[in-house]
Amino acid sequence: MKRIAYFDNVKGILILFIIVAHVISLCATYYGYSNKILKINCLFMLQCFFFISGYFAGKSKSSKKNKIIKQIKTYIIWDTLITLYYYFSLHIISFDKSIILPRYTLWFLITLITYQLMEYVMDKVPGKVMIPLSVIVGVLSGFIPSLGLELSLARSCTFFPFYAIGYYSKDLDIIKLKSNKRWKYIMIISASVLLYFLLNNNSFFSLKLLKGAYSYNDITGNNIMLAYKRLLSYGVAGIISVGFLYLVPNKESIFTRLGRNTLYIYLTQGLVLKTFISKGLMLEDPIIGSIQLFLITVAITVSFAIIIPKCKKHIGGVIDGRESKSFAQNVA
């Protein structure tokens, strides 16, 4: 499939937002400042990534079985490498953790594998049934305390509607839809109004609720109200995500090449961030320190994204279990 600059731009911008989110999350704890901007990131960055992943999964001609096996290999190998690094270099973990509990950002891989398994069902169920059903599952899953970080089950249920929408949108020409200026202005203005409201009403959505990794019992508030807010968050996230997608340029830009290498940027960002925090390499000034961490993380992970594919040619793909082409191209 011919690469389209627009989708690479989307992924390139999103991976930067994800790094920003992780930097804010760690630095807010380290320096003790507010992380309210993190909630805004949580309303569109992962939603857009899952939508794009589902959109291209629906277009993929590769064998689902082979793709899933390669994804599992990728996860096991990277989970092992990261565990060894955390244990021997950073001394921040032990070996008693089960592999079903993914390290830091690796939950995304587990969730993606879950969605790829769901494609067997999605191929047989029409979108008009599956999409509403995925929303119901996402909302009701919060009532199940046993769903949590293990196998990323809570997040898989929470974000499934966005993957499903992308999967059933495989026949849509998104580039052509973007050319509709009327809807472009409507969605951008709507997204801007919602962002303004949420920035000024920071407590409306709980950060734990938006992260999707916790049951309602683990979040402060009435369970019924939390379920309502999760349902509402789907609509808000959808509007903000569409507004964002309208703003992304169609032509090649500085983000295009970045978007072609999001896999390794995503996999290695946690190593850089945890290293700086654990080794005490942060500057004293919170603003300069946060900016420094972001810039260094981008520089190092982009370098990894350039070096690792070249190494793969010499070591036969051992690094990531020869992950499928569609995965490397379409997800972070």
N, C-alpha and C positions, 0 to 999 in steps of 0.2 A: 504494500500500500504506500502510495506516495505521501511523504511527510508534508503537512500543511503548517506553515509558519505560525498561524493563529493559535493552534493548539499547543505548540511549543512555547509560545509567548505566555499562554495561560499557565502552563506548568512552571515556567521559569519564574513568573511573578509569585505564584503560590508557594513555591519552595522557599522563597525569600520571606514570605509572611510566616511560614512554619518555623523558620529559624528565628525570626523576630519573636514569635510566641514562646519558643523554648528559652530564648535569652531572657525575656521578660519574666517568665515563670521562675527561672533559677535566680535571677538577679533581684527580683522582688523579695525573695526569701533571704538572699545573701545580704542585701543592702537595707532591706526593710522599707521599701517604698510600695506605693499602690500598684496593683496589677490590673486595674479596671479596663485598660485598653485590650487586655488579653481576651476579655469576653467578646469584643468585636471580632477579633480574629477567629474565635471559636464559632462564629455565626456564618462563616462562609468558606474558610480555607479547606477544611476537610470535606465539607459538603461538595465543593466544586471538584476536588480531586476524585472523590468516589463517583461523581456524575461522569467525569471524563473517562475514568477507568471502565465504568459500565458501558458507556457509549462506544468505546473501542473494543471492548470484549464482545459486544454484539456483532461487530464487523469482522472479528477475527475468524480465519479459516483453519487455524491450527487445532489439533486434537485437544479436547478438554482434559482428557486423562493425562496426556504428556505434559500439558501446561501445569496441571495441579501437582504432579510429581516433581517437576522442576522447581515449582514455588516452595514446596516442602523442603527440598534439598537446600534451596537458598536460605530459608529460615533456619534450619538446623545448623548449617555451617556458620552463618553470621552470628547466631545466638551463642555458639561455642566460642568463636573468636572473641566476641565482646565479653563473654564471661571470663575467659582467660585473661584478657587485658584488665578488666575491672579487678580481678583477684590478685594477679601478680604485680601489676603496675600501680593501680590506684588503691588497692586494699580496702575496697568499699563493699564487697559482697563475699558470700561464702558459697560453697558448692552444694548446699543442701536445698537449693531452689529447683523445683521441677521444671522441665523444659516447656511444660504447658503454661507457665507463667512468663510471658515474654519480657525481655529486658527493655526498659525505657520505650524508645520509639518503634521497636520491632512488633508491637501489637498490630500495626498497620498490615504487616505481611500475613499474620494469622487471620485477620478480618478479611483480607482479600482472598485467601484460600477458601474461607467459609462461603464467600459470595460466588466463587467459581464453582464450588460444589452445588450451590443453589441454582446455578444456570441450568442444570439438568431438569429441575422443576420448572424454571422460568420458560424453558423452551416449549413446555406443554401447557402452560397456563397463560392466558391472554393478559396483557398489561392492565386492562380495565379492571381485572380482578386482583392481580398481584400487587399493583401499586397501592390501592387502598388497604389491602391486607398487610402490606409491609408497614404502613403507617400505624395500623392497629397493633401489630406486633411490637413496633418501636415504643408505643405509648404504654401498652400493658406490661411489657418486659420489666419496666421499672418497679412493678409490684412484687417481683420475685427476688427475694434477698440473696438467694444462692447464685444468681447471675452476677459476676463481678469481673475481676481482671483475668482469671484463669481462662485460657484459650480466647481471651478478648471477647467473651460471649456478650457482655453487656454492651460494649461499643458496636459489635456486629449487628445487634438488634436495633440499636439507636440510629445508626447511619444507613441501614439497609434501604430505606425509601429513596435515597439519593442515587445509590447504585442501580436500583431497579428502574428509576426514571431514566437514567442514562442508557441502560440496557435496552429498554423498549423505545428509545428515541433514535435507534441506530439508522433508521431510514430518513431522519430529518436532516436537511442541509442547514446546519447551524450558521454557516457563513452567509447564506442567503437570508436567513431569518434576521441576522444582525443588520442587514441593509435597510430594514424597516425603521425609518427615522422616528415615526410617531411613537412606536412602542419603545424605542431606544430612550427617548426623552421621558416617557411615562415611567419606565422602570428605574432609570437613573435618579429621577426626582423622588420617586417612592422610596428607593433604597436610602437616599440621603436624609429624608425625613425620619425614617426609622432609626438610622444611625444617630442622628441628632437627639432623638427621644431617648435612646438607650444610653447614650453618653451622659445625659442629664438625669437619668433614672437608673443608676448603676445597679441597684438592688433588685430590679424587676426580674432578671434571670439570674439564678445562682450559677456560679462558675462550675460547680460540681455537676449541675444539671446539664449544662452545655457540653461538658466533656464527655458525657454519655457513658462513663465507666462505673457509675454507682447506682445502686437501687435507691428508691425513694426513701427507704428507711435510713439510709446513710446521709440524707440531705435534710437540712433543717426546713421544716414546714409541713403542712398538711398533705398527705399523700394524694388525695383527690385533686387538690389545687396544683400540686407538682405535675400530675399527669396532664392536667389542662394546659399548664405552661409548656410542657414538652410538645404537646400538639400545636400550640401557638408558635413555639420556636421553629417548627417545621415550616410554617408559612412565612415567618419573618426571615428565616435563613434562605428560603427559596427566592424571595424578592431581592434580598441583598446579593445573593449569588448571581441572579440574572443581571442585576445592575452592574456588578463587577464584570461579568462576561461581555457585556455591551461595551465596556470601557477599554477592553484589551485590544491593542492594534492588530490588524490583519497582516501587515507587512513585516518582514524580518526586522528585528531590532536587537538591542543588547540582551534581551531576555530569551531570544530564540535558541541560541546555542546552549544557554543555561538550562532551558527546558528539555533539551535532548539528553541531558545527563543527570536528571533528577534522582534516579535510582541510587547512585552511589553517594550523592550529596545527602540524601535522606538517611542512608545506612550509616554514614560516618559522622554525621553532625553530633550525635550523642557522645561519641568518643571525645571529640574536641571540647564540648561544653563541660562534660564531667571532669575532664583532665584539668581545665582551668579552675573550676570550683574546688576540686579535691586537693590540688597541689598549692592552693593559695596564691594563684598567679594574678588575681584580680587587683585592679588599681583601687585606691581609697575613694576617689570621687565616684559616686554612683552613676552619674550621667556619662562621664568619659569612660568609666569602666564598662558600662553596658554597651556603649558604641564600639569600644575596642573589642569586646568579646564577639559582637555580631560580625564585625569586619574580618577578624581573624578566623572565625568559624567559616564564613563564606570563602575566604581565600584558601584555607586548608582543604575544605571539602570539595571545592571545585578542582583543586590540584589532584585530589584522590580520584575524582570523576574522570580526569584525563589520563591518569596513570594506570588505574585498575584495568580498563578495557584493553590497554596495550599489553599489560601483563597477562591477561587472559589468553592472548594469542600464543603465548609461549608456554603456559602451564595448562592449557586445555580446559579452561573454565572451572578449575578446581575451586577457585575462590568463592563462587556463588552457585555451584551446582548446575552450571550452564542454564541459567534462568531463561525463560522463553522470551523471544524477541518482543512479543506484544507487551510483556510485563516491563521490560527495560525501556520501552518507548512510551508507555502510557501511564505509568504510575510513579509516584515518588517513593 
